[in-house]
């Protein structure tokens, strides 16, 4: 036989893959419907329950009908077979035949009486000699059907052989189910008989063909199957109609809710009739209308607040510039003033500076709220930015008594970023660490992976709780409002840092522990718009313990600083 060609094998493999793909797609489609459609889930669950119930009831009814029919027919067959076999035994016992010809004639005249239609079932006979050492007048099996002695069940033939041919026929008529030559079911009744003139023993069987009874059972099963499918179809239709009527409003409400959540505030449900579903739709529409009014009012108010903050900030810049110039003149001439006036001049100068910083932050926040903030991306080395930030905050570090140390195994790390915004983020983080560092060293850890760059600013000062870490990026939030600040910040620095980080598609996270300091981690993608799964630099001491960072110095580092981090 010639083998298959390579083209045929490829075509068969393609068909197999297409079939598997179709099966997977069908399974995923059904699974999606099951997860997303309550109506589909209700109909399928109803059909499964009805199918299980129908299968149980059908099996019970089929079993009961079969048992009842079998028992009824068995009783009829037993009575009929016992009577027929008894008459044959009497004829064989009372005959006057004394030679082979007479015995053959006796058998041929008597056994056909057992044939025919009995109890609504076709019946046949089988006469077969039992094993004996004596010569027999009737030496071969005689039957009117296709079954032979080998087709008789062994248990039935053994029972007949062991019986007494002269005993009462009621006690020694045995029966057993069997399979006929055509594969149909049947029942065989057997007894032992003797033939003249030498009383040779034979086994006589009366066999009933149960084809008609099996056909009746098959018809009953067919009717049960048809009834089951009809019941399933009717139940599924009812379940679909009820689910559609009851859950249709829920589906419509879900669809309208999704549109409302997407900003389509004008969407409403269709109201039909005056029933519960109609009242639900009307109530939902009223709720949607109320929400639309409130959202519109809040949006209007938010726009008014943004415009107000932006306008006020812009309007304040000119007089503030004038006041600052006057404050600078007074500040430069403070040495010639009386001590009391000199102190007032210094306070005025510093408060004007703080007011100007607050005004700049408010303007930046208004840009974020208006969606006007944009990135000026360029390849940026974060080490250059870190060194610039350290140099810019050196006076504050000296004033606080904290040493700033860079910890990294890298010497250069380039990312797509806006240098001005990254510098502002790191400056806010470092100033915050110096303010709360209590004079302890500050570590800036830098690490990089193929996807991201992480920069962590760690202090060992007063720390903060987990609740504080959750709110530390909120606008104007302070962990301890009563505590004096060193630099007099606006309270918007970390909020602005969060917005700058979001523009870059990065993460800004915080960790703290009272008495053990805090850590702020900035994670940026190496390529703008690319994603990342984790930060390459640890945030908390637990992460350091879980995966120690092999670090080398990009600036002078003490061994105890690395261990402390």
N, C-alpha and C positions, 0 to 999 in steps of 0.2 A: 504493500500500500504506500503510495507516494505521500511524503510529508507535506505539511502546509507551507506555503510560500511566506517569506518575510512580510510581504505586503498584507497577506491575509492575517498574520499574527498581529501586526500593528493595527489593522482595522478592528480586530476583535478586542484588543486591549483598549482602543479608543472607545468602543461601545461600552466596555465594562466601566471605564472611568466616567463616561457620560451617565451611565445608570447609577453609579455610586454618588456622583455629584447631584443628580436629580433627587435621589433618596435623602441625601443630607439637606438639600435645599427644602424639600418637603417637610422634613422633621423640624428644621429651624423655623419654618413658617408656622407650623402647628404650635411649636413651643412659644413662639412670639405671640400668637393669638391667645394661647392659654394664659400668658402672663399679663397681656394688655387688655383683654376683652372679658369683662364680667359676664356678658351675655353668652359668649361662646363657652365659658367655663360652666355656666349654669346649665346650658343645653347638653353639653357633653357629660356632665355629672349626672344629670337626669337620665340620659340614655344608658349610661353605664349601670346605674342602680336598677333601672327597669329591665335591662338585659340580664343582670344577675338574678333579679327576682323572677323574671320569666324563665330563665334557665333552671332555677331551683324548682319552680312550680311545674314546669314541663317535665323535668326528670322524675318528680314525684308522681305526676299523673301517668306518665308512660310506664313507670314501674308498677303502679297499682293496676293499670289496665292489663298489662302483660301478665301479671300474676293471676288476676281474676280470670282472664281468658284461658290461660294455660291450665289452671286448676279445674275450670269448668270442663274444658275439652278432655283433660286427663281422666276425669271421673267418667265421662261418656265413653271414652276409648277403652278404659279398663273394664267397664261393664260389658260393653259390646265384645271386646276381645275374649274375656273370660267365658262368655256365653258361646262364642263361635268355636273357641278351642275346646271347650267341653263337649260340644256336639261331635267334633272331629274325633276326639278321643273315644267317645262312646261308639261311633261308627267303626273305628279301628278295632275296638275291643270286642264288639258283638258280631263282627263279620264272620262268614263261613268260608272265606277264601283259604285255599290250602296249597296253592302253587304260585310260581312267579307271575304267571299271566294274570291270575286272579288278584294277586296283591297289587300288580301294576294298575289293573283296571280300577281297583278300590281306591288307590291313591289319586288317579286321574279323575275319578268321578266325585271324590269327596273334597279334595283341596280347592277346586274352583269355587266351592260354596263360600270360601273366605274372601274371595276377590270382590272388587266393586267399590261402590261409594258408601262409606260408613261414617256416620256422624259428621257429615260435610267434609270428609277427607278421603282421598284415594288411598286404598289399602292393597297390599300384596302379601303373598305368603312365601315362606322358604322352608323346605324340608331337607334336612341334611343329616346323614348318619353319624352316630357317635362312634368314637374309636372302639373297636371290638376285635377279638381274634376269631370269631365265628363268621362263616360265610353269610352274606346279606342277599335278600331277594331284590331290594332296591338299593343299588350300590352308589348312585350318583345323586347329587343335590337336585332337588326339584323346586323350581320357583317360577313365579309369574312376573317377576320384575327384573331389574338389572343388578340388584344387590346380591352378593355371594356370602358364603360363610365367613370369609375374611373380613367382611364389612361389619359383622356383628361385634359389638363391644365385648371385650374379653371378660369383664365382670358378669355380663348377662349370660354368656355361653358357659362360664364356670358354674354359675348358679343353676342353670338348667341341667348340666351334667351331674351335679351333686344331688339333684332332687330325685324323688321317688315317682316313677311313672304311674304307679297304681294308687297313689294317694289322692286326696280330694283336690280337684282342679283349682279350687279357690285358694288353697294354701301354696300351691306350686305353679302359679302363673306369675312369671317375673317380667319386669319391664325396665327399659333404660332408654334415654335419648340417644340419638345417633345422627350422623351426617350421611345423607344419601349420596349416590354416585354423582348426581347433578349438582351437588353442593347445597341442596335444600335441607332444612331440618326435618327430622322425623322421630317417631317413637316406635320401638320394637317391643312386642310382648312375646314371651317364649315359654314353652313348657316341654316336658319330655313325654313322648308317645311311644307305643309299641305296635309293630306291624306283624300280622300273622305270616306264616303259620308258626314261626319259631320265636315269636315275641321279641324280635330284634328292636333295640332302642334307637330312637331318632329324636332329634331336636326340631321342634316345629315352631316357627316364628311367624307372627302376624305383624306386618310393618305398615304404619300409617305415615303417609306423606303430609307434612304440615305446611305445605306450600301456601295453601289458601289462608291458613291462620297467620303465617308470616306476612302474606300480602295485606291482610287486614291490619296487622300491626304497622306495616310500612305506611299504609294509608293514614292510620291514626297519627303516626309520627309526622307525616307530611302535612297533615292538617294542623298539628301542633306547631310545626315550624312556620307555616304560613300565618297562623294566628299570632305567633311570637313576633314575626316581622311586621305584621300589621299593627300590633300593639306598640312595637318600638317606633314605627313611623308616626302613629297617632300621638304617642307620648312625646316624641321629639317635636312634632308640630305644636302641640299644646304648650310644651316648655318654651319653645321659641316665641310663640305668641305672648305668653305670660311674661317672659323675660323682656320681650320687646316693649310691652306695655309698662312693665314695672321699672325696668332698668334703662329703657330708652331715654327717659328724662335724666337719669344719672349720667349716661353717656353724653347727652347734649350739654349737660351742665359741666362735665369735665372738658369737653371741647371748647365751650365758651370760656371756661376758667383759664385754659391754656392761652387763648387769644388775649384775654384780659391781662394775664401775666406778661405776655409779649408786648403789651403797650396798646393793643387795639381796644381802647376803653369804650368804644361805641357799640361793641358786640352785645347782643341780648338773646335770650332764649325765646323760642316761639311758644306762645300761650294758646292752647286749644281746649275748649270746654271749661267746665267748672269743677272738675274732680280734684283729687289730692295732687295729682301730677300737675294740673294747671295752676293750682295754688302754689305749689313748689316753684314752678317757673316764674310766676308773678312775683313771689317773694325774692327769688334770686335776682330778677331784673331790678327790683327796688334796691336790693343790696348793692348791685353793680352800679346803679345810678348814684347812690350815696357815696360809694367808693370813688367813682369818677369825679364827683363834685369835690370831695375832700382832697383827692390827689391833684386835681386842677388848682385848688386853692393853695395847697402846699407848694406845688411847682411855681405858682405865681409868686408866693411869698418868698420862696428860695431865690427866684430870679431877682426879686426886689432887694433881698438882702445882699446878693452878690453885687448887684449894681450899686447899692448903697455903700458897701464896703469899698468897692473899686473907686467910686466917685469920691468918697470921703478921703480915701488914701491919696488919690491924685490931688485933690484940693489942698490937702495938708502939706504936700511936699514943698510948695513954694514958701508959705510962712515958716515952715519948719527949717528950711534952708536959711532963711533970714535970721531966725532965732539962733541957729547953730553958729552962724558967722559971728553974731554978737556975743554968744557964749564963748567962742574961741578967743575973741579979742579980750574979753574980761579974764579968761583963764590965763592968757599969756601975761596979763598985767597983775595977776593976783598977788605977787610978792610985794607990791607997793600998797596993798590994802591992809586995813585993820584986820587982825586975826579972825574976828567974827565974820567980816565981809569976805575974807579969803576963803573960809570954809563954805560959806553960802555959794561962792563962785564955783568952787570945785563940785559941790553937789549939783548945781545947775548944769555944769558941763557934762557930768557923767549921766545925769538923767535925760538930757537932750540926746546924748549918744544912744541910750537905751531906747528912747522914744523913736529915734530914727531906725534902729534895728527892727523894732516892732512894726513900724510902718512898712519897711521893706518886706518883712515876712507876711504881713497882711496882703500886700500887693501880689506876692508869689502865690499865696493860697487862693486869691481871687482868680489868678490865671488857671490854676488847677481846676477850680470849680467850674470855670467857664469852658474848660476843655481846650484852652489856647496854648497850653504848655507843649513844647515840641523839643525833640532831641537834636543836638548837633553832633552826630556820630563821627568818630575818627578812631583809628588804631591808637590805643592808649596803654602805656605801661603803668600798671597800678603802683609799682615801686616808686616811680617818680612822684606820683600823687601823694603817696604815704609820706615820703621825705619832705615834700612841700608842706604838708599839713603839720608834720612834727616841727618844722622850722617856724611855721606861723604861730604855733601854740607854745613855743618854747618859753616866752615870758610867763605865761600862765602856769606852765609846769614848774618853773623855778619858784614862782610865788607859792604854789601848793606844796612844793617839796617832793614831787613825784618824778621818778626817772622813767622815761618812755623807752621801751626796748622793742625792736622788731625781731620776731622769731619766724624763720622760714627756711626751707631747704631749697628754695628757688632764688635766683638772682635777678630774673626778669620775667615778666608775665604780661603779655599784650592781649587786650580785649577790645571789642567794638563798644565804645562808650562815649558819653558826653563828659569830657574832663571836668568842666565847671561843676556839673551836678554831682559827679562822684566825689570831687574834692569837698563840696558842701556836705555830703553825707558823712564822710570820714571826719571832717572837722567837727560836726555836731556830735558824733560818737566819741571822739577823743576829748572834746571839751566836757562832755557829760561825765566821762570816766575820771578826768582830772578833778572835777567838782566834787565827786562822790568817792574819790579814791582814798581819802583820809591820809594823804602823803605817802601811800604805799606805791610800789612800782606798777607801771602800766605796761602790759604786753600787747603788741599788735602781731597776731599770728596770720601768716599768709600761706595758702596752699592752693594747688591747682590740679585739675584733672583734664581729661580730653574734652569734657563738656562744659566745665564751669570753673570759676575762680572764687575762693572764699577768703574773706578778710574778717577776723574776729578781734575785737577790742576788749581786753579783759582787765578789770580792776579788782583790787582786794580791799575795798572799802566797806561801807555800811551794808551793801547788798540790797536786795528787795525780795518780797514774797512772790509766790506764783500769781496771786491776784494782781499785784503791782505789775508784773511782767505782761499780763493780758491787757492792761490799760495804759502802758507807758507810751504808746504811740498815739493816744488820743489827744486831740487839740486842747491845750491849756490845762492838761492833767498834771497834777503834782502829787507825789506819794505822801509828802508831809507839807501841807501848805504853810504851817507855822515856822518851818525851818528857814533860816536865812540863806540866800543864794550868794555865791561868790561873784558871778559875772552878771547877774541880773538879766537873764535871758527872757525871751518873750513867751516861752511855753509852747511855741510852734515848731521848734527845730526838729524834733523827732517826727512830727507829723509831715513836715516838708520832706524829710529824709525818706519817709515811707512812700510819698508820692513820687519822688525821684526814682526810687528803687522799682516801683511799679512801672514807670515809663520804660525802664531798661528790661523789664520782664524777669526781674530777680526776686530774691527773698531778703527780708530784713527781720531778724528774729532776736529775741531777748531771753536771757536766763539770769536768775539771781537767787541768792540764798542769804537770809539775814546774817550779818556778821562774817560772811565768806565772800563778799564781793558780788559782782555781776559781770555779764558778758553779752556783748551785742555782736551778731554775726551778719555780715553782708555777703550774699552769694549772687554772682552775676554769670550769665551765659558767656562762653568764649566768643560766640558769634550771635549777633543780635537776631532775635526771632527764633533761635534754636532752643530746644528744651533741655532740661536736665532732671535727674531723679534725686540726687542727694548733693549735699555740700561737701567739698573735700577737706574742710577744716572743722574740728569739733567745736561744739557750743558749750557743753558743760563738762565738769570733771568726770562724770559718768561715761560720756562718750570717749574721753581721753583714755579711761581705764579699759573700755571695751575695745578700742583700737588705737594703741599708742602711735603718735605721730613722730616719725623719724625726722628731726629738725636739725638744720644747720643754720648758722648765723649769717644774716645779710647785714647785720650791724653788730657792734660789740654786745655780747650776751654773757650773763653770768649763769653758772650751772644751776644755782638755786632758782633762777627765774624759769628755766625750762621745767624743772621738777614741780615748781608751784603751779605752772599752767597745766 
